[in-house]
Amino acid sequence: MTHDDRLFLITGATGKTGTGTVHQLLERGYRVRALVHREDKRSRRLAEAGAEIAVSDLHNLDGMTAAMRGVTGAYLCHPILPGLTEATTCFAQAATDAGVRSVVNMSQISARREAGSKAAQQHWMCERLLDRTNLLTAHLRPTFFAEWLTTWWEKRNGEGYLRLPFGEGRHAPIAAADQSRVIAALLLDPEPHDRAVYSLHGPVEMNHHDIARAISTTLGIPVHYEPISVEEFASAMAERGLHAHLIQHLSNVAVDYQNGVFAGTNDNVERISHHAPLTVEQFVTERTSDFDTSGPNFAPPRQAVPFGSGIHPRPRR
């Protein structure tokens, strides 16, 4: 049990990286305040694990100011929904007023000034905003999460399908658990990482045919990757009722993916967290039950490819 009395605020505490970070810090004996939108079974589980629960919206300045009181370091994570710039401004002001020392900011690997995705461009601007504060700041730019494979997975007639608009592009899937270890490490030792921008990758770069083979070998069933057009992907998301902001983002990052923006690998995860990242096979083994049924967002096969988004691959900038 540590005698370190620092308090860490984790936003998005019931999300993929937030929950893991809360548990990483609690297991090491640190005090954690988990920011949630509402009290529910997920927040109750965090409270039972030892976290203090703060209920607020990232866009609520008064709520964020209250959540920041006594905090040493904070993790900022906003969903892919409108309002990122406002939320980051609110977060930065509340943290500054409360005397918070450091922040770990969840950005995106596609974040850049000229990004076609509005969300990716906003992430780049929010990085610059935080860099202008007095907070010790580290930015994380992960490639696609390994959890994507469960969200966009289809189980049909005993076989698995990944129907995605990624062509022959490549990336090294990175599990949320590995990112949580990095976030916790940066919160605990922020000084060496001030103003750093870290891309986060899993250990092996693969295309989706490779990924399908890895899943097939692990699950013991046939798994197929079926490349689809960006237009079909966007249409499937719209039919699922996904937010237009998310559809615009994912449609454009699909083009980025084809152009190599998500590719590569490095040792950042192991170097920062002192823990080797999971391979796709290890991730699937740990999450086998998630592959028993289709994920919520899979694109079903269809007779004709819908048209209308006006999004086409373009040269990488």
HELIX and SHEET records of a PDB file:
HELIX    1   1 LYS A   16  GLU A   27  1                                  12    
HELIX    2   2 LYS A   41  ALA A   49  1                                   9    
HELIX    3   3 LEU A   61  MET A   68  1                                   8    
HELIX    4   4 LEU A   84  ALA A   98  1                                  15    
HELIX    5   5 LYS A  118  ASP A  131  1                                  14    
HELIX    6   6 TRP A  148  THR A  151  1                                   4    
HELIX    7   7 ALA A  176  LEU A  188  1                                  13    
HELIX    8   8 GLU A  191  HIS A  193  5                                   3    
HELIX    9   9 HIS A  208  LEU A  219  1                                  12    
HELIX   10  10 VAL A  230  GLU A  239  1                                  10    
HELIX   11  11 ALA A  244  GLN A  258  1                                  15    
HELIX   12  12 ASN A  268  SER A  273  1                                   6    
HELIX   13  13 VAL A  280  GLU A  286  1                                   7    
HELIX   14  14 THR A  288  PHE A  291  5                                   4    
SHEET    1   A 7 GLU A  52  VAL A  55  0                                        
SHEET    2   A 7 ARG A  31  VAL A  36  1                                        
SHEET    3   A 7 LEU A   7  ILE A  10  1                                        
SHEET    4   A 7 GLY A  73  LEU A  76  1                                        
SHEET    5   A 7 SER A 102  MET A 106  1                                        
SHEET    6   A 7 LEU A 136  PRO A 142  1                                        
SHEET    7   A 7 ALA A 196  LEU A 200  1                                        
SHEET    1   B 3 TRP A 153  ARG A 156  0                                        
SHEET    2   B 3 GLU A 159  LEU A 164 -1                                        
SHEET    3   B 3 VAL A 223  PRO A 227  1                                        
SHEET    1   C 2 ARG A 170  HIS A 171  0                                        
SHEET    2   C 2 MET A 206  ASN A 207 -1                                        
END                                                                             
